[in-house]
Amino acid sequence: MYLSNYFLPVLKDNPSEAQIKSHQLMLRVGMIKQSSAGIYSWLPMGFKIMKKIENIVRQEQDKIGAQELLMPTIQSAEIWKESGRYNDYGEEMLRIKDRQGREMLYGPTNEELVTEIFRSSIKSYKSLPQMLYHIQLKFRDEVRPRFGIMRCREFLMKDAYSFDLSDEDALLSYNKMFLAYLKTFNRLGISAIPMAADTGPIGGNLSHEFVILAETGESKIYADKRIFDLTTEKYLLTKESLKNMRLDYEKYYAVTDDKYNEKDFEKNVEKNNRLITKGIEVGHIFYFGDKYSKPLKGSVALQDGKKVDVKMGSYGIGVSRLVGAIIEAKFKDNIMKWPLSVSPFDIAILPMINKNDNTNMIKAKKIYDELKKNNIDVILDDTDENISSKIKKFNLIGVPYQVILGKKSEGDLLEFQETYKETKNLSLKDIIKIILTEKNLI
Amino acid sequence: MYLSNYFLPVLKDNPSEAQIKSHQLMLRVGMIKQSSAGIYSWLPMGFKIMKKIENIVRQEQDKIGAQELLMPTIQSAEIWKESGRYNDYGEEMLRIKDRQGREMLYGPTNEELVTEIFRSSIKSYKSLPQMLYHIQLKFRDEVRPRFGIMRCREFLMKDAYSFDLSDEDALLSYNKMFLAYLKTFNRLGISAIPMAADTGPIGGNLSHEFVILAETGESKIYADKRIFDLTTEKYLLTKESLKNMRLDYEKYYAVTDDKYNEKDFEKNVEKNNRLITKGIEVGHIFYFGDKYSKPLKGSVALQDGKKVDVKMGSYGIGVSRLVGAIIEAKFKDNIMKWPLSVSPFDIAILPMINKNDNTNMIKAKKIYDELKKNNIDVILDDTDENISSKIKKFNLIGVPYQVILGKKSEGDLLEFQETYKETKNLSLKDIIKIILTEKNLI
C-alpha cells in the first residue's frame, strides 16, 4: 500500500476529547471515528488490526473443536422472558419495538438464543459434547460510554457456549477454553493472567477472567510474577493434562482488587515475587451448569429415554476491546509497536523525498516490489512530508519494522529499524529473512 | 470433519413453512434456523458457505482498490435528517430510542454515514478518488418477511461508496465496480446479467442491477442470450477498456419486466437468441453525483481553494441473499451442487458401514487423512445410516464430489462421483488431482 492512496486520516495533534492513550492514539492515527456517543466506525487501518485479532481468536476456537455459527444481533424478547433475564438486565439492554409492535432487543449476550438453537437441534446424549461460538456485534447501552472502544456501546465480541452431559465433561470443555484463551492472548503478543472471578449477572459457580497488564488498566492487580514464566506448549487437550494446567496456574497468587487480601498476598508471595500493577479484562469464562438449560428446556435424551438438562458454560473475548487493550499495554513514550501477528503492516518504507531528485523514491519502489514478491505486507510513505515527520508519524502508527531511506542512502545496505531497537545497516535480503522468520514463514 | 461431530441438524422432511426451494433446503439441511420473524441464525454449514461468498466479494473489491472499513449497525437519526431521508424511508427503517431518549436507527444502508466519514477525513482534491466499502449487517423491517433469507429483516450486505472529483472520474469508478461485480459473480459460479435499472429511493441517474437466472426468480427477464457468451478476462482497469466493456454488454438486450417492451424485444433480438426466464437480483450499483455530498457537505478543496461537492456512487451486493440465490439457480431435481468455490466441503466420503465389519470405516479414515494432507476440505459420513440414506442426504447437502465406499469396495480404485455426472472408478491419487486442479491449486 502506498500511503497516499490509503484512507488514513492522521490528525496533527492529540484529540482533546480522549482521556486514555488507546483512545487518543486510535483517533490520532485514523483507526476509528466516532459516529455517535459510544458508537464508532472502524476505518481501514483499525479494521485491519481488528480483523487480524478476530482471525487469531477464530483459529484457536477451531483448534479445540468449537464450531462457528452466526446468531443475529436483533433478538426476540420472548426467550429472555423464558430465562427470566428480561427484567433483570436493566437499562443496559437496548430494547426495541418493531413495526408490528413486537418486543425485540439488540443482544448484549447470547445464552438464551444459543440454548434455543441447541434445544431444537440436538436431541440425544450421543451428540454431546458440543461447543458453538460466534463473533458478532453486541450492544450494551452504557449510561456513560467512555474511553473510546474500551467502554463503548456497539462492540465486537467472540462468545462461545459449551454443552455437556455431566459436570465432569463440562469441566473438560471449560479447561479446553482456558487453554485456548492462553494460546490466543499469547499469539496476540500480550501476557494475560487468568484470575478466579465472580460470576456476576451470567451466574454459575466457576469463572475466570483473563487480565492483561497495563499501567492504565481499570482494575488493580496483585500477583506472583512467576505466573508469567508459565508457557502452554506442554498441555494437551486431555482431561489429565488440562487439570494439571489449571493446577499450575492456580499455584500462583493473582487477584484483582475486589478479591485482594493483604495478609494472603504477603503470606503466599515472597517479597521479590510480588507484582502490584493494573490490568484490563480481555476475556471471561463461566461455568453455570443448568442455569439456562433448565428454564429453556435444553435437554437431551439418555440411552433409557430419560431426559436430562445439559450443563453449559459460556466464554467471551472482547475482540474490538483487544485493539485498545493491546495499545494500552504496548504504547510507551509516544511510540507504538504492534505485535507482528496483528500489525497493520509488516514493514514501512520511509524515503526522504527531495523535490528535484527522485532517486530515493525509485529505490523505495524497488524495495517495495521486492518485499511484495516475498508476501510481506508493506506500506510506503510516498507523501512529500519531511523525513522526521514521517518517522514521528510511523512511531504512532506502530508498524514494527522500518526501512529509512535518508540523505546518505547509498549502496546495497539499508537503514533498518525495529521499533525500540538500534538501527542496523542490512541488505534487503537479510531484512526479508528477518521478517519471514518472525512471521514463521521460513 | 466427521459428520457425527458436525453441528448439522438435518431434518427428515421438508419443512412445511417454506415456500421456495432455497428456504426449504436451507432449513432441511440445517444451514439456518429462524429465531423470530425474518431473523435467522446461520448454523455452521450455512455460515461457512456465506463466509466463502463474503471472501470472494471482498477479494474482488480489494482488486479494484476499494478499501474496507466497518461502519456500525446503530446510527444516529441526525445525519438522516441532514440528508432528508429520515422521514422518506418509512416503516422499513427500524427506529430505536436509546436509554437517553436519543433517536437512533438500525442502518438499512450507509450513504449518510459514509459521507460523514468522508467529509471529516478528506479535505483536498489530491486525495481523490476514494472507494470505501464494508460488509456489515443491515436491518430492513419488512412488513411481510418471507422466503427465508431471501427476503428477511436482518441480512449481510456489502456496500461500497465511491468519491470522485468529476462526473468523468466517477464514471470510471462506476465501471470498475461493474467489472468487479461481473468477476465476483463469475467466481461464485453463477451467470449474472447487468441490466439498466431504475434508481429508486437511492436516487441518481445511472444504475444497473445484476440479476442471476433462476426459474423461481422474483422478476421476469427478457434477454438476448448471446450476453452469456461475454467473458471479462480481456478488460483492464482503464477508462478506455472499461468503456468498451460497458458497450459490449449494452449491445445485447436484457431487461426485467418493468422495462419490457414486446416490440423492442422482437426488433432487437433474433428469434433463436430470445431468452424469457426469471431472475433474482443479487447486486445493484448507483451513480448519484452530489445527491448526498451536497446536503451533507461532502466537499474537497481544489487547487485554488474553492470547494466542490464530490461525486458519489454506491454499490451493493446481497452477501447473505447470494446463499439463497445460488441454491435457487443450482438446486434441481432434489439435487444440490455447490460451486466448488463456495461449497461447504470439497468432497464427501460416504462409507457403507456394517456393524460387524469395520473395513470400510478404516478405509474411509485412511482416505480422509490423505485428502487432509493435500489441503482438501473433506467431510466423512461416519454415522450408522444406511448407504442410500447417506447418498440422498449428501445430494441435498450439495458437496460436489463424493467417494462412495459400498459393498464391493475393494482394491485401489474408488467409486468417485461428481454430482450430475456418471460415477467413475479412480485411484485416490487421480481424485486428489481432479480436485486440486479444479481449485486451481495445481
Interface residues (C-beta under 8 A of the other chain):
Chain A: S4 N5 Y6 F7 P9 G30 K33 S35 S36 A37 I39 Y40 S41 W42 L43 P44 F47 K48 M50 G65 Q67 E68 L69 L70 M71 P72 T73 I74 Q75 S76 E78 E91 E92 L94 I96 D98 R99 Q100 R102 M104 Y106 L113 E116 I117 S120 S121 I122 S127 Q130 L132 L137 F139 D141 V143 R153 E154
Chain B: S4 N5 Y6 F7 P9 G30 K33 S35 S36 A37 I39 Y40 S41 W42 L43 P44 F47 K48 M50 G65 Q67 E68 L69 L70 M71 P72 T73 I74 Q75 S76 E78 E91 E92 L94 I96 D98 R99 Q100 R102 M104 Y106 L113 E116 I117 S120 S121 I122 S127 Q130 L132 L137 F139 D141 V143 R153 E154
